[in-house]
Each structure stands twice: as C-alpha cells, then as structure tokens.
Amino acid sequence: MRWKLKTAAVITPLILGACTAPVLPVNYSARDAGFAAVEARTSKAIGKRTVWAQSQAETVAASKQVRAMVQGKTISAETAVQVALLNNKGLQASYAQIGLSAAEAWQQSTPENPVVSIGLLGIGAPEVGLYRALESMIAVNLLDARTRKQRIAAAEAEEVDAFYSMEGEYIDVMSTLDGWIENEIATAATIVIRPNQLAEIDGMKPYEDKRVRNALQLAVDNAVLLELGYAGRGIVAENHHVGPMHPEYAEVEPPKTDPEAARALMEEAGMADYEHELFSIDDAWRKDTTDAVAAQLRDAGIKVKRTILPGSTFWNDWVKYPFSSTNWNARPLGVQIWALAYRSGEAWNEFGYANPEFDALLSEALATADVDARREIMARGEKMLQDDGVTIQPYWRSLYNHTREGLVGAAHHIGFEYHPARMAWAEE
C-alpha cells in the first residue's frame, strides 16, 4: 500500500488573526428568504450581525472588519461571537446549504478532494478553544437539524470525504453508510455536574456544607451517567478530573454509590426538604447526562428541579449557577485542568473551591518535572477533591468523526484540530 498525497484546503472551524481575503467567485447568486430568516432570527436572539458573503467585495469587507476587531486586542466572548458570524467558513458553507440557490457555487469555490464538511454537532466549551466552541454553538443553534440531515445526505451523495465531529444518533447513522469509517479517540473531554460553594440562595450558601456536596456524589452512579448520558461511549471517571490518559494519573479508590447514605447526610445537614435547582444547556448529551443526575438524586429522596437553558443564555453565567453541568475539553496534563478550574480564585473555578492545602499540592505538582514523582503528589490531590465533594465528574468522552474509506490523516483529533498536510489517499 502507498499513500497518495494531495494538497488539501480544509474548511477550518475559525480563522483569526491576520485574515487574508480568500479567492472566491465574484458573485455567488442572489440572497433569498432562507438566509434572510436565519439573519433575522440571529439578530433577534443574540443581537449580532450575520453576513453571507456572496461577492469578492463582501468577503474583503468582512475580512477587514474582523481584522479591526481582533488585531492587537484582548478578545472578549462578545467579540468572538461576532467574529465567528462574520468570518467562519463553516457557517458560510452552511448558509449556502439551507436550500439556497448558491449551494452549488459555494461548493465549486472550495478546493478539490479531500473536501471537509463541518459536522460539529454541539461541541461547545467555554473554557478552551473559545473560537472553535463558539463556532460550534452558533452553527448548531442557527442551523439546527436541517444541516445535520444535510450532512448525512452529503455523505450519501459522496460530496464530502470527512466530517469534523459527530455526536449522538448521528454517529450510528453515519456508521451504517457504506464506504465510511467511524473513527474514535478516547479523550479527557468530560462533563462536570458541580455545586458552587460560593453561591448564595435566599441568604444561605447551600453548597458550602461539605455534607451536602458529599451527599450529591453518593446519590449518583457514574457508570449509569455514562450509559444514559453518552450512550456508554467513553470510560467512567472518578470525580477528580484526572484520567488514565494523563501521564501523571494515579489510581485511587473510585467513588461509591450509596443513596441511603446520601439521604442521611442531607438530613444531618438539615437539607432533607431543600429543593435543588439543577441547570444545564439544552443540548444532547449534556442535557441527557444532567437529566440522569436529577433522576438518581430523586431516587435517593433528594428534591431536584431541572432548569434547561438555550446556549445563548446558559453561557452568560456558566461559572455562577449554584448547581449546574458544564462540559470541559481535554488538556494534555491533569495539572493543567486543576490550575485552570480548581485552584483558589481562578476565573474558571466554577466550583467555588478554595482549599489552601490543595493549592499547595498543585503548586508542588506543577514544579515537579519527573512524572512518577508528580504522580505521587497527584494521588493526594485526587483523593482530596473526592473527599471535599467538589464535583460529580462521571465520565471521559470518546470523540467520533467519520472519513471515507482510503482517506488517512483526517480522524478525530484529541484537541479538535485538523492537519491538512497529513491527509492523504491510500492506494493499493
């Protein structure tokens, strides 16, 4: 077997920085009501301008606007959203696929095989890859299931050779198509269902009490959450946000499930009659996992109210909800995620966790280059996070995409990256 290399220009999730104007046809076609409807709904929902560049002049104008927004500046989430709407080629492609007359022209303007279609279905993460994540949330919210179905249709029609990422039922649907390969990679991508220890509700801080947090953990079975929330596509985690894919991971005793003990702890804390409000985004596996947490808490006799929010609302206050779920993308090292999310006072410490002893352990781990020595330190930190009841972190997600048979180098990347130079066709 030998590899036949082809120069591939990939429709990447988002391009920022020095934005050069792409060479596009002078005029695609007239805009019709399909895009006008998307534009109106976007403006009403999030107050941002959506542009479908149908000419070279419009593309250049959008590129200049993006450059002015990002060069030499600190990029806020608000700016990132507007940049994605103006500049993202995946969105431009999808606009052309919503039954618009320019679909064929747009496809002809992209380079030849391998052609990559954005199939990013709800991979939103506010804490990493901000621009990729925002592109994902915007694309999913704007285009919804219509483009998801069209991606399947594009695969069946042999119009594309690779998809960026697939989730939920679309993994199984794509895997039934002849000529397509399912690619899976085990990652440190995960979800946390966490109480915020600093959150105040009606003059009290319900999750400041360690007994309450421990009760929430004891009431749920992480293996059940993996099965119900993510269809078993991953490995069970241990409530400390370090996994076997991290080099410094230390094996510690896994968390126990004991609904009766959970109920007893709630009673001991005087919280037996308290109704917890559990927030989540309204998207696929994140919602399903959080629903499964609520169901198990109720089975343990713990009162729970579910509040499900659209992404445009949820991400505004994701670190502030008293009790909510958040998805986190992978980091190569366990100490990286601890430093971002669990150290006292960090901006992304959505747990409200502040433990000087843990901070000291983390500083020691960060300063220890030898992985075996660092693993010993991590074991103490992992046990501390478990005992402190910081979070329910139920599983590590496997990530999936699909590529056409014979295409190599385009399987799902652990960091949601594409490397066109590594893509090639295998020839017998």
BADREN-524190 format. One line per field, with one value per residue (C-alpha): x, y, z. Coordinates in nm, 4 decimals, decimal comma. Last residue first. Layout:
<recs>
px <- c(X; ...)
py <- c(Y; ...)
pz <- c(Z; ...)
</recs>
This chain:
<recs>
px <- c(-0,3327; -0,3804; -0,4220; -0,5402; -0,3667; -0,4187; -0,1178; -0,0734; -0,4394; -0,3891; -0,7280; -0,7619; -1,0335; -0,7691; -0,7994; -0,8031; -1,0783; -0,9513; -0,8344; -0,4841; -0,5936; -0,8584; -0,8981; -1,2527; -1,4313; -1,3969; -1,6236; -1,5879; -1,6015; -1,4923; -1,4721; -1,5851; -1,4417; -1,7003; -1,8796; -1,7277; -1,9567; -1,7841; -1,6063; -1,7114; -1,4183; -1,3301; -1,3083; -1,1029; -0,8663; -0,8263; -0,7229; -0,4810; -0,3108; -0,2755; -0,1484; 0,1501; 0,2510; 0,2002; 0,4352; 0,7188; 0,6478; 0,6185; 0,9511; 0,9104; 0,7750; 0,7024; 0,3416; 0,2923; 0,4231; 0,1999; -0,0945; -0,0238; -0,0063; -0,3360; -0,4946; -0,3857; -0,5059; -0,8566; -1,0823; -1,3469; -1,6167; -1,6895; -1,6908; -1,3176; -1,2860; -1,1579; -0,9175; -0,9576; -0,8466; -0,7139; -0,9752; -1,0518; -0,7487; -0,4693; -0,6511; -0,7049; -0,3366; -0,2222; -0,4030; -0,1900; -0,2779; -0,5964; -0,9266; -1,2468; -1,4800; -1,8581; -2,0560; -2,3359; -2,5166; -2,5747; -2,5434; -2,5002; -2,2141; -1,9489; -2,1916; -2,3381; -2,3644; -2,3069; -2,6588; -2,8488; -2,7312; -2,6855; -3,0541; -3,1473; -3,2777; -3,3852; -3,4440; -3,5903; -3,4492; -3,5612; -3,3339; -3,5064; -3,2317; -3,4425; -3,4754; -3,0968; -3,0803; -3,3298; -3,1543; -2,8196; -2,9795; -3,1288; -2,7814; -2,6410; -2,9205; -2,8822; -2,5084; -2,5562; -2,7931; -2,8076; -3,0401; -2,7699; -2,7922; -2,9162; -3,0034; -3,2259; -3,2005; -3,5167; -3,4413; -3,6516; -3,3654; -3,1260; -3,0696; -2,7087; -2,7795; -3,0836; -2,8753; -2,6143; -2,8802; -3,0165; -2,6725; -2,6074; -2,9286; -2,8368; -2,4961; -2,2732; -1,9016; -1,6271; -1,3281; -1,0288; -0,7209; -0,5123; -0,2753; -0,2786; 0,0517; 0,0617; -0,2998; -0,4995; -0,5811; -0,7869; -0,7676; -1,0865; -1,1353; -1,4827; -1,3702; -1,4340; -1,6072; -1,4867; -1,6346; -1,9225; -2,1669; -2,4645; -2,3472; -2,5939; -2,7704; -2,4688; -2,2104; -2,4477; -2,5146; -2,1415; -2,1100; -2,3632; -2,5325; -2,6550; -2,3123; -2,1929; -2,4880; -2,4478; -2,0808; -2,1748; -2,4372; -2,2011; -1,9310; -2,1553; -2,0766; -2,3210; -2,6334; -2,4947; -2,7784; -2,9425; -3,2093; -2,9568; -2,5859; -2,3355; -1,9828; -1,9652; -2,0843; -2,2301; -2,0971; -2,2073; -1,8882; -1,8650; -1,5718; -1,3093; -1,0003; -1,0016; -1,0550; -1,0480; -1,2984; -1,3043; -1,6020; -1,5138; -1,7453; -1,7728; -2,1194; -2,3264; -2,4287; -2,1616; -2,3087; -2,6409; -2,4735; -2,2628; -2,5599; -2,7543; -2,5370; -2,2338; -2,0169; -1,7005; -1,5061; -1,6565; -1,4543; -1,4841; -1,7599; -1,9938; -2,0252; -2,4067; -2,4512; -2,2070; -2,3810; -2,7167; -2,5771; -2,4509; -2,7903; -2,9551; -2,7313; -2,7950; -3,1666; -3,1185; -3,0263; -2,8847; -2,8665; -2,8210; -2,5805; -2,3693; -2,3578; -2,2673; -1,9953; -1,8493; -1,8429; -1,6543; -1,3983; -1,3461; -1,3107; -1,0739; -1,0869; -1,3014; -1,6318; -1,6685; -1,9318; -1,9177; -2,2768; -2,2591; -1,9508; -2,0041; -1,8097; -1,7537; -1,4052; -1,3214; -1,0224; -1,0632; -1,0770; -1,0572; -1,3697; -1,5340; -1,7314; -1,9035; -2,0079; -2,1488; -2,3530; -2,5079; -2,5816; -2,9555; -3,0257; -3,1916; -3,0101; -2,6839; -2,5365; -2,5746; -2,3912; -2,0889; -2,0696; -2,1058; -1,8131; -1,6183; -1,6362; -1,5646; -1,8627; -2,0634; -1,7500; -1,6089; -1,9337; -1,9259; -1,5587; -1,6232; -1,8878; -1,6606; -1,3926; -1,0758; -0,7941; -0,6707; -0,3686; -0,5599; -0,9005; -1,1824; -1,0020; -0,9038; -1,2646; -1,3876; -1,1249; -1,2235; -1,5919; -1,5165; -1,2965; -1,5686; -1,8328; -1,6152; -1,5437; -1,9146; -2,1774; -2,0561; -2,3369; -2,3225; -2,4807; -2,4893; -2,5244; -2,8056; -2,8173; -3,1690; -3,3170; -3,0121; -2,9837; -3,3536; -3,3372; -3,0236; -3,1583; -3,4825; -3,2916; -3,0828; -3,3856; -3,5604; -3,3230; -2,9825; -2,8935; -2,6138; -2,2481; -2,0808; -1,7151; -1,6187; -1,3907; -1,0208; -0,9920; -0,9290; -0,6436; -0,7130; -0,4120; -0,5529; -0,8478; -0,9654; -1,2494; -1,3655; -1,1444; -1,2806; -0,9714; -0,7521; -0,5961; -0,2870; -0,2968; -0,0642; -0,1047; -0,0028; 0,1263; 0,0000)
py <- c(-0,0327; 0,3417; 0,5312; 0,8883; 1,1530; 1,3966; 1,4946; 1,8383; 1,9132; 1,8975; 1,9404; 2,0112; 1,9245; 1,8718; 1,4923; 1,4841; 1,2956; 1,1045; 1,3014; 1,1597; 0,8808; 0,8701; 0,5227; 0,4661; 0,7982; 0,9600; 0,9721; 1,1517; 1,0498; 1,1621; 0,9328; 1,1145; 1,0698; 1,0005; 1,0996; 1,4184; 1,4890; 1,7796; 1,9253; 1,6638; 1,7513; 1,3818; 1,3383; 1,6532; 1,5485; 1,1977; 1,3392; 1,5814; 1,3079; 1,0863; 1,3854; 1,4197; 1,0591; 1,1059; 1,4050; 1,1834; 0,9405; 1,2205; 1,3826; 1,7536; 1,8557; 2,2294; 2,1948; 1,9138; 2,1280; 2,4171; 2,1770; 2,0392; 2,3924; 2,4848; 2,1693; 2,2660; 2,6221; 2,4947; 2,7293; 2,5705; 2,7995; 2,5136; 2,7326; 2,7923; 2,9396; 3,2791; 3,1191; 3,2352; 2,9155; 2,6470; 2,4080; 2,5179; 2,6375; 2,5014; 2,1714; 2,1427; 2,1969; 1,9677; 1,6795; 1,7156; 1,7027; 1,9060; 1,7842; 1,9813; 2,0649; 2,0327; 2,2135; 2,0972; 2,3059; 2,3813; 2,7338; 2,8866; 3,1379; 2,9867; 2,9372; 3,2855; 3,4085; 3,0563; 2,9434; 3,2205; 3,1876; 2,8166; 2,7654; 2,6869; 2,3796; 2,4159; 2,0918; 2,0989; 1,8464; 1,7053; 1,4406; 1,1125; 0,8922; 0,8198; 1,1959; 1,2300; 0,9492; 1,1217; 1,4595; 1,3052; 1,1347; 1,4646; 1,6173; 1,3467; 1,3895; 1,7680; 1,7446; 1,4605; 1,6495; 2,0264; 2,2305; 2,3690; 2,2686; 2,3924; 2,1894; 2,3625; 2,1858; 2,1615; 2,1569; 1,9224; 1,6993; 1,9926; 1,9985; 1,8844; 1,5574; 1,5044; 1,5570; 1,3171; 1,0529; 1,0867; 1,0325; 0,7366; 0,5787; 0,6550; 0,4842; 0,4995; 0,4840; 0,6862; 0,5022; 0,4298; 0,5934; 0,5139; 0,7994; 0,9951; 1,1728; 1,0764; 1,1869; 0,9415; 0,7445; 1,0368; 1,3461; 1,5440; 1,4372; 1,2784; 0,9270; 0,8805; 0,6005; 0,5431; 0,6560; 0,5963; 0,4331; 0,6004; 0,9444; 1,0471; 0,7230; 0,4927; 0,7370; 0,8549; 0,4951; 0,4333; 0,7458; 0,6175; 0,9016; 0,9566; 0,9441; 1,2450; 1,4636; 1,3555; 1,4511; 1,8022; 1,8374; 1,7054; 1,9510; 2,2444; 2,5482; 2,4020; 2,5516; 2,9053; 3,0912; 3,4330; 3,3275; 3,1435; 3,2263; 3,0548; 3,0317; 2,6510; 2,6138; 2,2652; 2,0701; 1,8431; 1,8124; 1,6939; 1,5420; 1,5673; 1,3846; 1,1775; 0,8344; 0,8592; 0,7017; 0,6998; 0,5504; 0,4643; 0,5377; 0,3379; 0,2042; 0,4085; 0,2403; 0,4246; 0,7589; 0,6758; 0,5433; 0,8554; 1,0735; 0,9399; 1,1302; 1,3195; 1,3648; 1,5648; 1,7288; 1,5209; 1,3741; 1,2899; 1,5180; 1,5223; 1,1439; 1,1669; 0,9564; 1,1784; 1,4956; 1,3491; 1,2774; 1,6332; 1,7524; 1,5823; 1,7757; 2,0869; 2,0716; 1,9585; 2,3034; 2,5743; 2,8665; 2,6893; 2,4289; 2,6751; 2,9262; 2,6643; 2,5153; 2,8465; 2,9493; 2,6341; 2,6732; 3,0356; 2,9586; 2,6686; 2,6089; 2,7198; 2,7952; 2,4513; 2,3713; 2,0564; 2,0724; 1,8854; 1,9834; 1,8362; 2,0978; 1,9346; 1,8525; 1,8097; 1,5849; 1,6467; 1,9593; 2,3176; 2,5116; 2,7530; 2,4748; 2,4022; 2,7647; 2,7733; 2,4588; 2,5910; 2,9397; 2,8857; 2,8491; 2,5415; 2,5877; 2,4654; 2,8029; 2,9182; 2,6005; 2,6882; 3,0380; 2,8896; 2,6573; 2,9457; 3,1456; 3,5145; 3,7301; 3,5107; 3,3761; 3,7262; 3,8418; 3,5555; 3,6140; 3,9820; 3,9002; 3,6367; 3,9007; 3,9229; 4,1286; 4,3485; 4,3818; 4,2695; 4,1255; 4,3637; 4,5520; 4,2258; 4,1054; 4,4207; 4,3905; 4,0286; 4,1203; 4,3915; 4,1575; 3,8938; 4,1478; 4,2752; 3,9250; 3,8526; 3,6491; 3,6938; 3,5765; 3,8099; 3,7764; 4,0748; 4,0142; 4,0908; 3,7394; 3,6113; 3,8917; 3,9288; 3,5540; 3,5163; 3,7913; 3,6551; 3,2996; 3,4214; 3,6303; 3,3249; 3,1303; 3,4341; 3,4527; 3,6049; 3,6485; 3,4380; 3,3579; 3,6688; 3,7380; 3,3761; 3,3401; 3,3923; 3,4170; 3,7521; 3,7338; 3,7350; 3,8101; 3,6970; 3,4614; 3,1697; 2,9551; 2,5935; 2,5064; 2,4295; 2,2425; 2,3117; 1,9868; 1,9285; 1,5658; 1,2890; 0,9381; 0,6921; 0,3501; 0,0000)
pz <- c(-0,3220; -0,2872; 0,0378; -0,0007; 0,2052; 0,4883; 0,6973; 0,5377; 0,6085; 0,9877; 1,1551; 1,5266; 1,7791; 2,0511; 2,0644; 1,6855; 1,5045; 1,2023; 0,8992; 0,8482; 0,6179; 0,3463; 0,1966; 0,3146; 0,3620; 0,6994; 1,0014; 1,3321; 1,6910; 2,0356; 2,3387; 2,6462; 2,9939; 3,2596; 3,5793; 3,7145; 4,0105; 4,1758; 4,4771; 4,7302; 4,9568; 4,9861; 4,6097; 4,5561; 4,8372; 4,6973; 4,3606; 4,5244; 4,7269; 4,4210; 4,2224; 4,4542; 4,3964; 4,0232; 4,0262; 4,1440; 3,8643; 3,6094; 3,6962; 3,6228; 3,9635; 3,9890; 3,8768; 4,1270; 4,4162; 4,3154; 4,2966; 4,6420; 4,7842; 4,6185; 4,7624; 5,1133; 5,0596; 4,9682; 4,7756; 4,5547; 4,4154; 4,1771; 3,8665; 3,9026; 3,5549; 3,6712; 3,9206; 4,2813; 4,4510; 4,2182; 4,0830; 3,7274; 3,5390; 3,7575; 3,8035; 3,4294; 3,3621; 3,6423; 3,4725; 3,1642; 2,7940; 2,8459; 2,7062; 2,6662; 2,9514; 2,9540; 3,2199; 3,4480; 3,7088; 4,0759; 4,2160; 3,8700; 3,8618; 3,6334; 3,3423; 3,3662; 3,0062; 2,8748; 2,9582; 2,7827; 2,4219; 2,4861; 2,5491; 2,9106; 3,0918; 3,4554; 3,6455; 3,9987; 4,2419; 4,5764; 4,7241; 4,8094; 4,6668; 4,3592; 4,3183; 4,3116; 4,0559; 3,8265; 3,8592; 3,7628; 3,4627; 3,3485; 3,3740; 3,1493; 2,8963; 2,8884; 2,8292; 2,5835; 2,3526; 2,4019; 2,6179; 2,8481; 3,2103; 3,5464; 3,8589; 4,1103; 4,4466; 4,6559; 5,0306; 5,2426; 5,3599; 5,3915; 5,7693; 5,7200; 5,9010; 5,6798; 5,3671; 5,5034; 5,5704; 5,2159; 5,0695; 5,2967; 5,1681; 4,8066; 4,8363; 4,5294; 4,5990; 4,4363; 4,2887; 4,5140; 4,3720; 4,0667; 3,9929; 3,6689; 3,5966; 3,2270; 3,1671; 2,9534; 3,2681; 3,3977; 3,6144; 3,6804; 4,0465; 4,0459; 3,9459; 3,5744; 3,3836; 3,0290; 2,6984; 2,4601; 2,7022; 2,5360; 2,6494; 2,9181; 2,9958; 2,9809; 3,1152; 3,3883; 3,4885; 3,5220; 3,7359; 3,9885; 4,1720; 4,5287; 4,6900; 4,4933; 4,5923; 4,9549; 4,9515; 4,8405; 5,1113; 5,3786; 5,2653; 5,3556; 5,1399; 4,8917; 5,0488; 5,0821; 5,2529; 5,2183; 4,9723; 4,7562; 4,7760; 4,5509; 4,6926; 4,7090; 4,3518; 4,3155; 4,0213; 3,7458; 3,5451; 3,1862; 3,0038; 2,7336; 2,8556; 2,5393; 2,3923; 2,0137; 1,7786; 1,3984; 1,2147; 0,8548; 0,5622; 0,2391; 0,3027; 0,5436; 0,8709; 1,0697; 0,9686; 1,1339; 1,4486; 1,4972; 1,4008; 1,6978; 1,9396; 1,8187; 1,5110; 1,4531; 1,1694; 0,8924; 0,6090; 0,2398; 0,1172; -0,1842; -0,1985; -0,2297; 0,0826; 0,2707; 0,1549; 0,2616; 0,6062; 0,6228; 0,5025; 0,7980; 1,0334; 0,8252; 0,8902; 1,2497; 1,3781; 1,1515; 1,3878; 1,7198; 1,5853; 1,3932; 1,6777; 1,9359; 1,7179; 1,6114; 1,9762; 2,0632; 1,7890; 1,8930; 2,2590; 2,2067; 2,5781; 2,8728; 2,7075; 2,5591; 2,2985; 2,0930; 1,9774; 1,6500; 1,4551; 1,1122; 0,9195; 0,5828; 0,4613; 0,0943; 0,0280; -0,2542; -0,4668; -0,3410; -0,2451; -0,4920; -0,6591; -0,3274; -0,2950; -0,6482; -0,5910; -0,2724; -0,4104; -0,4740; -0,1032; 0,0463; 0,3721; 0,2199; 0,1271; 0,4830; 0,5806; 0,3727; 0,5158; 0,8635; 0,8040; 0,6577; 0,9780; 0,9310; 1,0091; 1,2475; 1,4114; 1,4552; 1,6165; 1,8642; 1,9394; 2,0057; 2,2664; 2,4218; 2,4627; 2,2564; 2,4045; 2,1227; 1,8969; 1,5902; 1,6753; 1,5804; 1,3035; 1,1399; 1,1545; 0,9854; 0,7141; 0,6472; 0,6273; 0,3712; 0,1676; 0,1595; 0,0634; -0,2227; -0,3502; -0,3636; -0,1840; 0,1718; 0,3997; 0,6945; 1,0370; 1,2717; 1,6434; 1,8877; 2,0288; 1,9599; 1,7476; 1,5271; 1,4829; 1,3977; 1,1353; 0,9701; 0,9618; 0,8011; 0,5476; 0,4660; 0,3525; 0,2028; -0,0910; -0,1461; -0,5130; -0,6520; -0,5989; -0,7311; -0,7929; -0,7267; -0,4292; -0,3701; 0,0050; 0,1737; 0,4177; 0,7884; 1,0079; 1,3390; 1,3459; 1,1322; 1,2602; 1,2382; 0,9407; 0,5944; 0,4866; 0,1883; 0,0835; -0,1280; -0,2171; -0,1104; -0,2450; 0,0223; -0,0677; 0,0000)
</recs>
